[in-house]
Amino acid sequence: MTMASLNTPIHVDDGFNEYESVPKRKKSTTSEVWDEMTNLECENKDELKAQCNHCKSIFSAKSSNETSHLRHHLNSCLKKINKDIT
């Protein structure tokens, strides 16, 4: 026996292969925070910004970022607006 034959994978039918074809649940690509934010066009196409429709604050909106920072801002912004109204 050679070393190459010792490292060759051996196919084992363990019954789990039937699950490999099940599609994974896709993440939602749209968050409700975008109802309260406006995308801003920037000169640098790699730099994306979002502006709060209520207080006009500007935030990073790169696709690599999640929307949790936008959601956090909206929660505090809307609380402040509601407090100022009452």
ABEGO torsion letter per residue (X at the ends): XBAAAAABBBBBBAGAAAAAABBBBBBBABBAAAAABBBBBBABAABBBBBBAAAGBBBBABAABBAAAAAAAAAAAAAAAAAAAX
